[in-house]
């Protein structure tokens, strides 16, 4: 593997792509550390020290995906999440809105139009999210209500900046800056996709998660070398399981009949349809996490010191990550959203019609409706182990909260969504580098 890595750097064009990708990652991390205009960095650090790990769980995942930029209210505080949300919304609208479905069928031109809509929606979501996060930061909710905003020492956005800028203008400038930062992140991701290595957006979110690993890993080590060693062993086992499942697929053989077009003969070839065990990716986990965070957001509107009966029950049994009710609901929601997302992203009838149009058929299965039924049957069977796999990986951090000190592991990054994203992005990037090495007769990473 090391020799293949050196071979990649010896190839001029591939080396240029790798260095370009590294440069864009450096720019992205620089923007994640620059505090936004009007934010008192000293007071922000004081607030973070007091809050420590009491950050509300709804912001834990977002802070992890932004590489710690969210709680710092930096220029790139929103990270890549507005783009991910916009992409998922557009993908869902493709199924229910005929206009978007027609654009998807138009090929490259239609996809370019959908990409443009995704950009507009991303900026709109960025405005809403930045305004919301700023309001939550002012009230201290984003820091677990541990920072009294009436105290000048913890006032993150003063009523009057040192330059004498009015308060409303400071907030407006901060919202515009965060929104512009989201636009720059989209641009960086597209540059990496076009001129670098791997999918740009995936590489950036991989970078954000990886940036949090050293700090969170050190918190685990502070609990003792015994727990730290067990966690590392568990992480290696989880990574091995994720790699195995992510690579697993059911290959449906497809045969194309021979046909004459003029004096040329076409077809007569054999190929296959790869149906992955984890056909839905990490999207069901994001859906389930978002819905489970809604009760926690609702409780933020009530006085945390005077919760009544049902509010306390929701806080203890639904919001708490260590409650068995929370774990079971989370697990079942992931299974449901896995089936739901697979059903809207893979259409067996459309695949069967395309095969029939070009003279393709599955050996032993008649073209048309029987082929669609066969594909639906196979897909429903392999989706079950895929959904169980996603559920088990996702609830793993919840069991770590029970086993370890919960307050020390609110941002536990070695399980669930973080591992799924990092391993998935790493595999795809290595495959892309390997394919380019194979074109030049070099030995790739994966033998």
C-alpha positions as CSV (number, residue, x, y, z in Angstrom):
1,X,0.0,0.0,0.0
2,X,2.9,2.4,0.8
3,X,4.5,1.7,-2.6
4,X,1.2,2.4,-4.3
5,X,0.9,5.6,-2.4
6,X,4.3,6.7,-3.5
7,X,3.5,5.7,-7.1
8,X,0.5,8.0,-6.9
9,X,2.7,10.9,-6.0
10,X,5.2,10.0,-8.7
11,X,2.5,10.4,-11.4
12,X,2.5,14.1,-12.3
13,X,-1.3,14.6,-13.0
14,X,-2.4,12.4,-10.0
15,X,0.1,14.2,-7.8
16,X,-1.3,17.5,-8.9
17,X,-4.8,16.4,-8.0
18,X,-3.8,15.1,-4.6
19,X,-2.0,18.3,-3.7
20,X,-4.9,20.4,-4.9
21,X,-7.2,18.4,-2.7
22,X,-5.0,18.9,0.3
23,X,-4.8,22.6,-0.4
24,X,-8.6,22.9,-0.5
25,X,-8.9,21.0,2.7
26,X,-6.4,23.4,4.3
27,X,-8.5,26.4,3.2
28,X,-11.6,24.7,4.6
29,X,-10.0,24.1,8.0
30,X,-8.7,27.7,8.1
31,X,-12.2,29.0,7.6
32,X,-13.5,26.7,10.3
33,X,-11.1,28.4,12.8
34,X,-11.8,32.0,11.9
35,X,-14.4,33.6,14.4
36,X,-17.3,35.4,12.8
37,X,-17.5,39.2,12.8
38,X,-18.9,40.7,16.1
39,X,-18.3,37.5,18.1
40,X,-16.3,38.0,21.3
41,X,-13.8,35.2,21.0
42,X,-12.5,35.6,24.6
43,X,-16.1,35.3,26.0
44,X,-16.8,32.4,23.7
45,X,-13.8,30.5,25.0
46,X,-14.9,31.2,28.6
47,X,-18.4,29.9,27.8
48,X,-17.0,26.7,26.2
49,X,-14.8,26.0,29.2
50,X,-17.8,26.4,31.6
51,X,-20.2,24.3,29.4
52,X,-17.6,21.6,28.7
53,X,-19.6,18.5,27.5
54,X,-23.0,19.8,28.5
55,X,-23.7,20.8,24.9
56,X,-27.2,19.9,23.9
57,X,-27.3,16.6,21.9
58,X,-29.1,18.2,19.0
59,X,-26.0,20.3,18.3
60,X,-23.5,17.5,19.1
61,X,-23.8,15.8,15.7
62,X,-23.8,19.2,13.9
63,X,-20.7,20.3,15.7
64,X,-19.0,17.0,14.8
65,X,-19.9,17.4,11.1
66,X,-18.6,21.0,11.1
67,X,-15.3,20.0,12.7
68,X,-16.0,22.0,15.9
69,X,-16.8,25.2,13.9
70,X,-20.4,25.4,15.0
71,X,-19.8,26.1,18.7
72,X,-17.0,28.5,17.7
73,X,-19.5,30.5,15.6
74,X,-16.8,30.7,12.9
75,X,-17.1,31.7,9.3
76,X,-17.7,28.1,8.3
77,X,-19.9,27.4,11.3
78,X,-22.7,25.8,9.3
79,X,-20.3,23.3,7.6
80,X,-21.7,21.1,4.9
81,X,-25.0,20.3,6.6
82,X,-27.2,22.9,4.7
83,X,-26.0,21.3,1.4
84,X,-26.7,17.8,2.7
85,X,-30.2,18.8,3.8
86,X,-30.9,20.5,0.5
87,X,-29.7,17.5,-1.4
88,X,-31.9,15.1,0.5
89,X,-34.9,17.4,0.1
90,X,-34.4,17.7,-3.7
91,X,-34.0,13.9,-3.9
92,X,-37.3,13.4,-2.1
93,X,-39.0,16.0,-4.3
94,X,-37.8,14.1,-7.3
95,X,-40.2,11.3,-6.4
96,X,-43.3,13.5,-5.7
97,X,-42.9,16.4,-8.1
98,X,-43.2,15.5,-11.8
99,X,-41.1,18.5,-12.9
100,X,-38.1,17.2,-10.9
101,X,-38.6,13.6,-12.1
102,X,-38.6,14.9,-15.7
103,X,-35.4,16.8,-15.1
104,X,-33.8,13.6,-13.6
105,X,-34.7,11.7,-16.8
106,X,-33.2,14.4,-19.1
107,X,-29.6,13.3,-18.3
108,X,-26.7,15.7,-17.8
109,X,-28.7,18.9,-18.6
110,X,-31.4,18.0,-16.2
111,X,-29.0,17.1,-13.5
112,X,-27.2,20.4,-13.9
113,X,-30.6,22.1,-13.4
114,X,-31.3,20.1,-10.2
115,X,-27.8,21.0,-9.0
116,X,-28.6,24.7,-9.5
117,X,-31.8,24.3,-7.5
118,X,-29.8,22.5,-4.8
119,X,-27.5,25.5,-4.5
120,X,-30.3,28.0,-4.1
121,X,-32.0,25.9,-1.5
122,X,-28.7,25.5,0.3
123,X,-28.3,29.2,0.6
124,X,-31.9,29.6,1.8
125,X,-31.4,27.0,4.5
126,X,-28.1,28.6,5.5
127,X,-29.8,31.9,6.2
128,X,-32.4,30.2,8.4
129,X,-29.9,28.0,10.2
130,X,-27.4,30.8,10.8
131,X,-30.1,33.1,12.3
132,X,-31.3,30.2,14.5
133,X,-27.8,29.3,15.7
134,X,-27.0,32.9,16.5
135,X,-30.3,33.3,18.5
136,X,-29.5,30.1,20.4
137,X,-25.9,31.2,21.1
138,X,-27.2,34.5,22.5
139,X,-29.6,32.7,24.8
140,X,-27.0,30.1,25.8
141,X,-29.1,27.2,24.7
142,X,-26.5,25.9,22.3
143,X,-24.1,25.6,25.2
144,X,-26.5,23.6,27.4
145,X,-27.7,26.8,29.3
146,X,-24.5,26.8,31.2
147,X,-23.4,30.4,30.2
148,X,-25.4,33.2,31.8
149,X,-25.7,35.7,29.0
150,X,-26.4,38.5,31.5
151,X,-22.8,38.2,32.7
152,X,-20.5,40.3,30.6
153,X,-17.8,37.6,30.9
154,X,-20.1,35.2,28.9
155,X,-21.8,37.6,26.5
156,X,-20.8,36.2,23.1
157,X,-22.3,38.9,21.0
158,X,-22.1,42.2,22.8
159,X,-24.8,44.8,22.3
160,X,-22.2,47.2,20.9
161,X,-19.0,46.0,19.2
162,X,-15.6,47.6,19.9
163,X,-15.9,49.5,16.6
164,X,-19.2,51.0,17.7
165,X,-21.2,48.9,15.2
166,X,-25.0,48.7,16.1
167,X,-26.3,45.5,17.5
168,X,-28.7,44.7,14.6
169,X,-26.0,45.4,12.1
170,X,-23.6,43.0,13.9
171,X,-26.3,40.2,13.7
172,X,-27.0,40.9,10.1
173,X,-23.3,40.8,9.2
174,X,-22.8,37.6,11.1
175,X,-25.8,35.9,9.3
176,X,-24.5,37.1,5.9
177,X,-20.9,35.9,6.7
178,X,-22.1,32.4,7.8
179,X,-24.3,32.1,4.7
180,X,-21.4,33.2,2.4
181,X,-19.2,30.7,4.2
182,X,-21.7,28.0,3.2
183,X,-21.5,29.2,-0.4
184,X,-17.7,29.0,-0.3
185,X,-17.8,25.5,1.1
186,X,-20.0,24.4,-1.8
187,X,-17.5,26.0,-4.2
188,X,-14.6,24.2,-2.5
189,X,-16.5,20.9,-2.7
190,X,-17.2,21.3,-6.4
191,X,-13.6,22.3,-7.1
192,X,-12.4,19.1,-5.4
193,X,-14.8,17.0,-7.4
194,X,-13.7,18.6,-10.7
195,X,-10.0,19.1,-10.2
196,X,-9.1,16.9,-7.2
197,X,-9.6,13.4,-6.0
198,X,-12.9,12.0,-4.7
199,X,-16.3,13.6,-4.2
200,X,-15.7,17.1,-2.9
201,X,-18.6,17.3,-0.4
202,X,-17.8,13.9,1.0
203,X,-14.1,14.7,1.4
204,X,-15.0,17.9,3.3
205,X,-17.3,16.2,5.8
206,X,-14.7,13.4,6.2
207,X,-12.2,16.2,7.1
208,X,-14.6,17.7,9.6
209,X,-15.1,14.5,11.4
210,X,-11.4,13.6,11.4
211,X,-10.5,17.0,12.8
212,X,-12.5,16.1,16.0
213,X,-10.9,12.7,16.6
214,X,-7.7,13.7,18.4
215,X,-9.5,15.9,21.0
216,X,-12.3,13.3,21.6
217,X,-9.8,10.5,21.7
218,X,-7.8,12.3,24.4
219,X,-10.9,12.6,26.6
220,X,-11.3,8.9,26.4
221,X,-7.6,8.4,27.4
222,X,-8.2,10.6,30.5
223,X,-10.6,8.0,31.7
224,X,-7.7,5.5,31.9
225,X,-5.6,3.4,29.6
226,X,-7.8,0.3,30.2
227,X,-11.0,1.9,28.8
228,X,-9.0,3.6,26.1
229,X,-7.5,0.3,24.9
230,X,-10.9,-1.4,24.9
231,X,-12.4,1.5,22.9
232,X,-9.6,1.3,20.3
233,X,-10.2,-2.4,19.9
234,X,-13.9,-1.8,19.6
235,X,-13.3,0.9,17.0
236,X,-11.1,-1.4,14.9
237,X,-13.7,-4.2,15.0
238,X,-16.4,-1.7,14.0
239,X,-14.3,-0.4,11.1
240,X,-13.7,-3.9,9.9
241,X,-17.4,-4.7,10.0
242,X,-18.3,-1.4,8.2
243,X,-15.8,-2.1,5.4
244,X,-17.1,-5.7,5.0
245,X,-20.7,-4.7,4.8
246,X,-20.1,-1.6,2.6
247,X,-18.3,-3.8,0.1
248,X,-21.0,-6.5,0.2
249,X,-23.3,-6.7,-2.8
250,X,-25.7,-9.0,-4.6
251,X,-24.8,-9.2,-8.3
252,X,-27.8,-9.9,-10.5
253,X,-26.6,-11.3,-13.9
254,X,-27.9,-9.6,-17.0
255,X,-27.5,-10.9,-20.5
256,X,-28.0,-8.7,-23.6
257,X,-29.3,-10.3,-26.8
258,X,-27.5,-9.9,-30.1
259,X,-29.0,-7.5,-32.6
260,X,-28.0,-6.2,-36.0
261,X,-27.9,-2.4,-36.7
262,X,-27.0,-1.9,-40.3
263,X,-24.0,-4.1,-40.9
264,X,-22.9,-4.1,-37.2
265,X,-23.8,-6.5,-34.5
266,X,-24.5,-5.2,-31.0
267,X,-25.2,-6.9,-27.7
268,X,-24.3,-10.4,-26.8
269,X,-22.5,-9.2,-23.7
270,X,-23.0,-10.2,-20.1
271,X,-22.9,-7.8,-17.1
272,X,-24.6,-7.5,-13.7
273,X,-26.7,-5.2,-11.6
274,X,-24.9,-4.6,-8.2
275,X,-27.3,-4.3,-5.4
276,X,-25.5,-3.3,-2.2
277,X,-26.5,-4.6,1.2
278,X,-26.4,-1.0,2.5
279,X,-28.2,0.5,-0.5
280,X,-29.4,3.5,1.5
281,X,-26.0,4.7,2.8
282,X,-26.1,6.9,5.9
283,X,-29.3,8.8,5.0
284,X,-31.6,6.7,7.2
285,X,-29.4,7.5,10.2
286,X,-29.6,11.2,9.5
287,X,-33.4,11.0,9.2
288,X,-33.8,9.1,12.4
289,X,-31.4,11.4,14.3
290,X,-33.2,14.5,13.1
291,X,-36.6,13.2,14.2
292,X,-35.3,12.1,17.6
293,X,-33.8,15.6,18.2
294,X,-37.3,17.2,17.8
295,X,-38.5,16.3,21.4
296,X,-35.2,17.7,22.7
297,X,-35.7,21.0,20.8
298,X,-39.3,21.1,22.1
299,X,-38.1,20.9,25.7
300,X,-35.8,23.8,25.2
301,X,-38.8,26.1,25.3
302,X,-39.6,25.0,28.9
303,X,-37.9,25.8,32.2
304,X,-35.4,23.0,32.7
305,X,-35.6,23.3,36.4
306,X,-39.4,23.0,36.6
307,X,-40.4,20.3,34.2
308,X,-43.9,18.8,34.8
309,X,-44.8,15.0,34.6
310,X,-44.9,14.4,30.8
311,X,-42.0,16.8,30.2
312,X,-39.8,15.0,32.7
313,X,-40.8,11.6,31.2
314,X,-39.9,12.7,27.7
315,X,-36.6,14.1,29.0
316,X,-35.7,10.9,30.9
317,X,-37.0,8.2,28.4
318,X,-36.9,9.8,24.9
319,X,-34.2,12.5,25.0
320,X,-31.7,10.6,27.2
321,X,-29.3,8.7,25.1
322,X,-28.9,6.0,27.8
323,X,-32.6,5.2,28.1
324,X,-33.7,1.9,26.5
325,X,-36.8,3.5,25.1
326,X,-34.6,6.0,23.2
327,X,-32.3,3.2,21.9
328,X,-35.3,1.0,20.7
329,X,-37.1,3.9,19.0
330,X,-33.9,5.0,17.3
331,X,-33.2,1.4,16.1
332,X,-36.7,0.9,14.7
333,X,-36.7,4.3,13.0
334,X,-33.5,3.5,11.2
335,X,-35.0,0.2,9.9
336,X,-38.1,2.1,8.7
337,X,-36.2,4.9,7.0
338,X,-33.8,2.3,5.3
339,X,-36.7,0.6,3.6
340,X,-38.4,4.0,2.8
341,X,-35.2,5.5,1.3
342,X,-34.4,2.4,-0.7
343,X,-37.9,2.3,-2.1
344,X,-37.7,5.9,-3.5
345,X,-34.1,5.7,-4.8
346,X,-34.2,2.3,-6.6
347,X,-37.2,1.7,-8.9
348,X,-37.3,-1.9,-10.0
349,X,-40.0,-1.2,-12.7
350,X,-37.8,1.6,-14.2
351,X,-34.7,-0.7,-14.2
352,X,-36.7,-3.5,-15.8
353,X,-38.1,-1.2,-18.5
354,X,-34.6,0.1,-19.4
355,X,-33.3,-3.5,-19.6
356,X,-36.1,-4.5,-21.9
357,X,-35.6,-1.4,-24.1
358,X,-32.0,-2.3,-24.8
359,X,-32.6,-6.1,-25.1
360,X,-31.3,-7.1,-21.7
361,X,-32.8,-9.8,-19.5
362,X,-32.0,-11.8,-16.4
363,X,-31.4,-15.5,-17.2
364,X,-34.4,-17.5,-16.3
365,X,-36.6,-14.4,-15.8
366,X,-39.0,-13.0,-18.4
367,X,-38.4,-9.3,-19.3
368,X,-40.9,-6.7,-18.1
369,X,-43.1,-7.2,-15.1
370,X,-41.5,-10.5,-13.9
371,X,-38.1,-8.9,-14.0
372,X,-39.4,-5.9,-11.8
373,X,-41.0,-8.4,-9.4
374,X,-37.7,-10.4,-9.2
375,X,-35.6,-7.3,-8.5
376,X,-38.1,-6.1,-5.9
377,X,-38.0,-9.5,-4.2
378,X,-34.2,-9.5,-4.1
379,X,-34.0,-5.9,-2.9
380,X,-36.4,-6.4,0.0
381,X,-34.4,-9.4,1.2
382,X,-31.0,-7.8,1.2
383,X,-32.4,-4.5,2.7
384,X,-33.2,-6.3,6.0
385,X,-29.6,-7.2,6.9
386,X,-28.6,-3.7,5.7
387,X,-31.1,-2.0,7.9
388,X,-30.1,-4.1,10.9
389,X,-26.4,-3.3,10.3
390,X,-27.2,0.4,10.2
391,X,-29.2,0.2,13.3
392,X,-26.6,-1.7,15.3
393,X,-23.7,0.6,14.2
394,X,-25.8,3.7,15.0
395,X,-26.9,2.7,18.6
396,X,-23.3,1.6,19.5
397,X,-22.4,5.1,20.9
398,X,-25.5,4.9,23.1
399,X,-24.2,1.7,24.8
400,X,-20.8,3.5,25.2
401,X,-22.7,6.2,27.1
402,X,-24.0,3.6,29.5
403,X,-20.6,1.8,29.9
404,X,-18.5,5.0,30.1
405,X,-19.0,8.4,31.8
406,X,-21.8,10.0,29.8
407,X,-20.7,13.5,30.5
408,X,-17.3,12.7,29.1
409,X,-18.6,11.2,25.9
410,X,-21.4,13.5,24.6
411,X,-19.4,13.9,21.4
412,X,-18.3,10.2,21.1
413,X,-17.1,10.1,17.5
414,X,-16.0,6.5,17.1
415,X,-19.4,5.0,16.3
416,X,-22.6,5.5,14.4
417,X,-22.8,8.1,11.7
418,X,-19.2,9.3,12.0
419,X,-17.7,5.8,11.3
420,X,-20.1,5.1,8.5
421,X,-19.2,8.4,6.7
422,X,-15.5,8.2,7.3
423,X,-15.2,4.6,6.1
424,X,-17.5,5.1,3.2
425,X,-15.7,8.2,2.0
426,X,-12.3,6.6,2.5
427,X,-13.3,3.5,0.5
428,X,-14.6,5.5,-2.4
429,X,-11.6,7.8,-2.5
430,X,-9.2,4.9,-2.4
431,X,-11.1,3.2,-5.2
432,X,-10.8,6.3,-7.4
433,X,-7.1,6.6,-6.8
434,X,-6.7,2.9,-7.5
435,X,-8.6,3.1,-10.8
436,X,-6.3,5.9,-12.0
437,X,-3.2,3.9,-10.9
438,X,-4.5,0.8,-12.8
439,X,-4.8,2.9,-15.9
440,X,-1.0,3.5,-15.7
441,X,-0.2,-0.2,-14.8
442,X,0.6,0.5,-11.2
443,X,-0.4,-1.8,-8.4
444,X,-3.3,-0.2,-6.5
445,X,-4.2,0.1,-2.8
446,X,-6.7,-2.8,-2.9
447,X,-5.1,-6.0,-4.2
